Amino acid sequence: MKPLVRFGLVALALSLFVGCTAKDASLVPAELAVFESTASISSRWHASLDGNARTMGIGPFKSGRVYSRPMFGGSNYQRFYLAQREDTLFAVTGKGTVFAVNKKNGKTLWRSSVSKDVSAGISLHGDVLYTATTNGDVFALSAEDGSIMWSATVSTEVLAPPQSNGQEVLVSAIDGRLFALSAADGVQLWNYDHPQPLLTFRAQASPLLLGTQAFVAFDNGQLLSFGTKEGDLRWSVRVSQPQGITELERAVDLDVTPVSSGPFILSAGANGRIVAVSRGTGKISWAEDASVFNEIAVNDAAVFYVDETSHVIARRLTSGQELWHSKDLHRRNVGSPAVLNNFVLAVDSSNYLHAFDAKTGKFVARRSLPGNGYGSPMLVDDDTVYILADNGALSAYRISPKE
């Protein structure tokens, strides 16, 4: 029996070795694909702002631990969202400088300073800008000149831009609490305390406000809808259910900001699903397995997202049917996609901007970007995409079919 035992052990060892080799191979980033370009990516302008990059470690908070997952570019990052209106683009850096930039030429119109610890990017409603800090400070600034209109403080750090409907300003803090502040003076109107899991990823979704209805994603895998005036809970739906053995396997953070499309609210998160729910009732219209850490994008027909393996996927908005699934950027640490006309755009950790045909998922163009690290979501307006790098490089590009 001993020879059989030895043979069995050798066979087991070989199978484990082969299994490990296959597993390791699946973790290797894909080489850049060779393709015939059918579109061109042209630069409009480049500008240099203060750097956004900051490395954040694991730290405690109210109900557990925050896990700094290398979600983009192999390092920790925060999403520094851009905002825009008419001919002006707005950006804020981790050093606390708020910039207003001319969208046509990239020239700075004004700059203002709020704090050295800004962590949430920037949002805009009407003539007011909103941002927040690692200390839980919330600022409202004039979009005309950057002057501070008011400031308020919530329970703890804020990693996503506050959002306003003109009457209320909703702020999601990293401890699971949701705050509603008066848009007039920052006075707290109400707050909601949501239970947090033991371990969460270091990222956060912004609230989505549609009139007096808010849609808020939480780290326990639930999407909730509130009335913004009094904080009344209108409905709750579970997007992702914890599964697995380890804390990381059971993490179901909804760090994707909800997106509105027709009658649907789209939501997605880690180790779970992407779902379309009824805006009015919260009833799930369709759901598909997915693990999503970055923001999602939509056009009139489809929702586009990048999964945890950096596959770019398109699904039909009305049914969730998969339209295409590109594996060409496998493990290239791709950030949040964006839709520009008939193109889906994505940036990888090697600082390449990739353009896909939105209908087929085929590559149409590629361009190397000048900055370093692109964890912040792109902003699309008309025929231009604006891209902010972690080192403060701000660029504008146009994508058009080749003649």
C-alpha positions in Angstrom: 0.0 0.0 0.0 2.9 2.4 0.7 3.8 2.8 -3.0 0.1 3.6 -3.8 0.1 6.1 -1.0 3.3 7.7 -2.3 1.8 7.7 -5.8 -1.3 9.3 -4.5 0.6 12.0 -2.7 2.7 12.7 -5.8 -0.4 12.9 -7.9 -2.0 15.2 -5.4 1.1 17.4 -5.3 1.2 17.6 -9.1 -2.5 18.4 -9.3 -2.0 21.2 -6.7 1.0 22.5 -8.6 -0.9 22.5 -11.9 -3.8 24.1 -10.2 -1.7 26.8 -8.7 0.1 27.4 -12.1 -3.3 27.8 -13.8 -4.5 30.1 -11.1 -1.4 32.2 -11.3 -1.7 32.4 -15.0 -5.2 33.8 -14.7 -3.8 36.7 -12.6 -1.4 37.8 -15.3 -2.4 41.1 -17.0 -3.3 40.8 -20.7 -0.9 42.2 -23.2 -2.1 45.1 -25.2 -4.1 43.7 -28.1 -3.2 44.6 -31.7 -6.1 45.9 -33.7 -7.0 48.1 -36.6 -8.0 51.5 -35.4 -11.2 52.8 -36.7 -11.4 55.9 -34.6 -9.0 58.6 -33.4 -8.5 60.1 -30.0 -7.4 63.7 -30.3 -6.1 65.9 -27.5 -7.9 69.2 -26.9 -5.7 70.5 -24.0 -3.7 69.5 -20.9 -3.5 71.3 -17.6 -1.6 70.6 -14.3 -3.3 70.8 -11.0 -2.1 69.8 -7.5 -1.6 66.1 -7.1 -4.5 64.0 -5.6 -2.6 60.9 -4.7 -2.5 59.8 -1.1 -1.9 56.4 0.4 -4.3 55.4 3.1 -3.7 52.4 5.4 -6.0 50.1 7.3 -7.7 51.8 10.2 -10.5 51.4 12.6 -13.9 53.1 12.5 -17.1 52.8 14.4 -18.2 49.3 13.6 -15.3 47.5 12.2 -12.3 47.8 9.9 -11.7 49.5 6.6 -9.8 47.5 4.1 -7.7 49.4 1.6 -8.1 47.3 -1.5 -5.7 48.1 -4.4 -8.7 48.9 -6.6 -6.8 50.8 -9.3 -3.3 51.0 -10.5 -1.9 48.6 -7.8 -2.2 51.2 -5.1 -4.8 52.8 -2.8 -6.8 55.6 -4.3 -9.7 57.9 -3.8 -12.1 59.0 -6.4 -11.8 62.7 -7.1 -14.9 63.4 -9.1 -15.1 66.3 -11.5 -18.1 68.6 -12.0 -19.1 70.9 -14.8 -21.6 73.5 -16.0 -21.8 75.4 -19.2 -18.2 76.3 -20.1 -16.6 75.6 -16.7 -15.0 72.4 -15.3 -14.5 72.1 -11.5 -12.0 69.9 -9.7 -10.6 69.5 -6.2 -7.3 68.0 -5.1 -6.3 66.0 -2.1 -4.4 69.1 -0.9 -7.7 71.0 -0.7 -7.4 73.3 -3.7 -10.6 73.8 -5.7 -10.1 74.8 -9.3 -12.5 76.3 -11.9 -11.1 75.6 -15.4 -12.2 76.8 -18.8 -13.6 73.7 -20.6 -12.4 75.0 -24.0 -8.7 75.6 -23.2 -8.0 74.3 -19.7 -7.0 77.7 -18.3 -7.6 78.2 -14.6 -10.4 80.7 -14.0 -10.1 80.7 -10.2 -8.8 78.6 -7.3 -9.9 78.4 -3.7 -8.6 76.5 -0.7 -10.8 74.6 1.8 -8.7 72.0 3.6 -5.6 69.9 3.3 -7.5 66.7 3.7 -10.2 66.7 1.0 -11.2 63.1 0.3 -14.3 63.2 -1.8 -14.0 65.0 -5.1 -16.6 67.6 -5.9 -20.2 67.9 -6.9 -22.4 70.8 -8.2 -26.0 71.8 -7.9 -27.0 75.1 -9.4 -24.4 77.7 -8.4 -23.0 75.8 -5.4 -20.1 73.3 -5.2 -19.8 70.7 -2.5 -16.9 68.7 -1.2 -15.8 66.9 2.1 -12.8 65.8 4.0 -11.2 63.0 5.9 -12.3 64.8 9.1 -16.0 64.8 8.2 -16.0 68.5 7.3 -18.5 69.4 4.5 -18.0 72.6 2.5 -20.4 74.6 0.2 -18.6 77.0 -2.1 -19.8 79.5 -4.7 -19.3 78.2 -8.2 -18.7 81.8 -9.3 -15.6 82.5 -7.3 -14.9 79.6 -5.0 -15.8 81.5 -1.8 -16.9 79.3 1.1 -20.6 79.8 1.7 -20.9 77.5 4.8 -19.2 74.5 6.4 -20.6 71.7 8.6 -19.2 68.6 10.3 -20.6 65.1 10.2 -19.6 62.0 12.2 -16.5 60.9 10.4 -14.6 60.7 7.1 -16.5 61.2 3.8 -15.1 59.4 0.7 -17.8 60.5 -1.9 -19.0 63.9 -2.8 -22.1 65.3 -1.0 -25.1 65.6 -3.3 -27.8 68.3 -3.3 -31.3 68.9 -4.8 -31.2 72.6 -3.9 -33.0 72.1 -0.6 -31.1 69.4 1.1 -27.5 68.2 0.9 -27.0 64.5 1.6 -23.7 63.2 2.9 -22.7 59.6 3.3 -20.0 59.1 6.0 -17.7 56.1 6.1 -19.3 54.8 9.4 -22.6 54.0 7.7 -24.4 57.2 8.7 -26.3 59.3 6.2 -26.7 63.0 7.0 -29.1 65.6 5.5 -28.0 69.2 5.8 -29.8 72.4 4.8 -28.6 73.6 1.5 -29.1 77.2 2.8 -26.7 77.1 5.8 -25.5 73.5 6.4 -27.7 72.9 9.5 -28.4 69.3 10.1 -32.0 68.3 9.3 -31.9 64.6 10.0 -29.6 61.6 10.0 -29.9 57.8 9.5 -27.6 55.2 11.1 -27.2 52.1 9.0 -25.5 48.9 10.4 -22.1 48.2 9.0 -20.4 44.9 8.3 -17.2 44.0 10.2 -14.9 44.7 7.2 -15.5 47.2 4.4 -13.5 48.3 1.4 -12.1 51.8 1.4 -14.4 53.4 -1.1 -17.9 54.9 -1.0 -20.8 55.6 -3.2 -22.4 59.0 -3.5 -26.1 59.4 -2.8 -28.3 59.8 -5.9 -30.9 62.5 -5.6 -33.9 62.8 -7.9 -36.1 65.6 -6.7 -37.1 64.8 -3.2 -36.2 61.1 -3.5 -32.7 59.8 -2.6 -31.1 56.5 -3.4 -28.3 55.5 -1.1 -26.0 52.4 -1.3 -24.6 50.9 1.8 -21.7 48.6 2.7 -23.9 45.7 3.8 -25.2 45.2 0.3 -28.4 47.1 0.6 -29.8 50.0 -1.5 -32.3 52.2 0.3 -34.6 55.0 -0.9 -35.4 58.0 1.4 -37.5 61.1 1.2 -35.0 63.9 1.4 -37.1 66.3 3.5 -37.7 64.2 6.6 -35.6 61.1 5.9 -38.5 58.7 5.7 -37.5 55.3 4.4 -39.5 54.5 1.3 -38.0 51.1 0.4 -35.0 48.9 0.8 -33.6 46.2 -1.5 -30.7 43.8 -1.1 -28.4 44.0 -4.0 -25.8 41.5 -2.7 -25.9 38.8 -0.1 -22.8 37.9 1.9 -21.3 34.5 0.9 -18.1 32.6 1.4 -16.0 32.0 4.5 -13.4 34.8 4.9 -14.4 38.4 5.7 -13.1 39.5 2.3 -15.2 36.9 0.5 -18.2 38.0 2.5 -17.7 41.7 1.8 -20.6 43.1 -0.3 -19.9 46.8 -0.3 -22.0 48.9 -2.7 -19.3 51.4 -3.6 -20.9 52.1 -6.9 -23.0 55.3 -7.0 -26.6 54.4 -8.1 -27.5 55.4 -11.6 -30.9 56.5 -12.9 -32.1 55.3 -16.3 -35.8 55.6 -17.3 -37.9 53.8 -14.7 -34.8 52.0 -13.3 -32.2 52.6 -10.6 -29.1 50.6 -11.4 -26.9 49.4 -8.5 -23.9 47.1 -8.2 -21.2 46.1 -5.7 -18.5 43.7 -4.6 -18.9 39.9 -4.7 -22.6 40.2 -5.6 -24.8 41.4 -8.4 -25.7 44.2 -10.7 -29.4 45.0 -10.5 -32.1 47.2 -12.0 -34.8 48.1 -9.6 -38.0 50.1 -9.9 -37.5 53.7 -8.9 -40.9 53.9 -7.2 -41.1 50.5 -5.5 -37.6 49.1 -5.2 -38.8 45.9 -6.9 -35.9 44.2 -8.8 -36.6 44.1 -12.5 -33.5 42.0 -13.3 -30.3 40.9 -11.6 -27.1 39.3 -12.8 -24.0 38.1 -10.9 -21.2 40.5 -10.9 -18.4 41.9 -8.7 -18.1 45.6 -9.4 -15.9 48.1 -7.5 -15.9 51.1 -10.0 -18.7 53.3 -11.2 -21.0 52.2 -14.0 -22.1 54.0 -17.1 -25.2 53.9 -19.3 -26.6 55.0 -22.6 -30.1 54.7 -24.0 -29.7 50.9 -24.6 -27.1 49.5 -22.2 -25.3 49.6 -18.9 -21.5 49.2 -19.0 -19.3 48.2 -16.2 -15.9 46.7 -15.4 -15.8 43.6 -13.2 -13.1 42.7 -10.6 -11.0 41.0 -13.4 -11.1 44.2 -15.5 -13.4 42.7 -18.1 -15.6 45.3 -19.7 -19.2 44.2 -20.0 -22.3 45.6 -21.6 -25.9 44.5 -20.7 -29.2 45.5 -22.1 -30.9 48.0 -19.8 -34.4 46.5 -20.1 -33.5 42.9 -19.4 -29.9 42.5 -18.2 -29.1 40.4 -21.2 -25.3 40.4 -21.9 -24.6 42.2 -25.1 -20.9 41.8 -25.2 -18.0 40.9 -22.8 -14.5 42.1 -23.6 -11.7 40.2 -21.9 -9.0 42.2 -23.8 -8.1 44.2 -20.7 -8.0 41.2 -18.3 -6.3 42.2 -15.0 -5.1 45.5 -16.3 -6.7 47.3 -13.3 -9.3 49.2 -15.3 -11.1 52.1 -13.7 -14.7 53.4 -14.1 -16.0 53.3 -17.7 -17.6 56.3 -19.5 -19.8 56.6 -22.6 -19.0 59.2 -25.2 -21.4 59.1 -28.2 -21.0 55.6 -29.7 -17.9 54.8 -27.7 -17.2 53.2 -24.3 -14.0 54.5 -22.7 -11.8 52.9 -20.1 -8.4 53.7 -18.6 -6.0 51.1 -17.3 -3.2 51.3 -14.7 -0.6 51.6 -17.5 -2.2 55.0 -18.3 -3.8 53.9 -21.6 -7.2 55.3 -22.7 -9.1 52.6 -24.5 -12.1 53.2 -26.7 -14.6 50.4 -27.5 -17.5 50.3 -30.0 -20.5 50.6 -27.7 -22.5 48.2 -29.8 -20.0 45.5 -30.4 -17.4 45.8 -27.7 -14.5 45.8 -30.2 -11.5 48.0 -29.8 -11.6 51.1 -32.0 -8.8 53.3 -30.6 -6.2 53.6 -27.9 -4.0 56.5 -26.6 -1.3 56.8 -23.9 -2.2 59.5 -21.3 0.3 61.9 -19.8 -0.6 61.6 -16.2 0.1 58.9 -13.6 -2.7 56.8 -12.1 -6.4 57.3 -13.1 -8.6 56.3 -10.2 -11.0 59.2 -10.7 -14.1 58.7 -12.9 -14.0 60.5 -16.3 -16.5 63.2 -17.0 -18.2 63.4 -20.4 -19.9 66.5 -21.8 -21.0 66.8 -25.4 -18.2 65.5 -27.6 -15.4 65.7 -25.0 -14.1 63.5 -22.2 -12.3 65.1 -19.3 -9.8 62.9 -17.4 -8.1 63.7 -14.0 -5.0 61.8 -13.1 -3.9 61.1 -9.5 -0.9 63.4 -10.0 -3.1 66.3 -11.0 -2.8 66.1 -14.8 -6.2 67.2 -16.2 -6.8 66.5 -19.9 -9.5 66.9 -22.5 -10.0 64.5 -25.5 -12.3 64.0 -28.4 -13.0 60.6 -30.0 -14.2 60.5 -33.6 -14.5 57.8 -36.3 -11.8 57.8 -38.9 -12.9 59.0 -42.4 
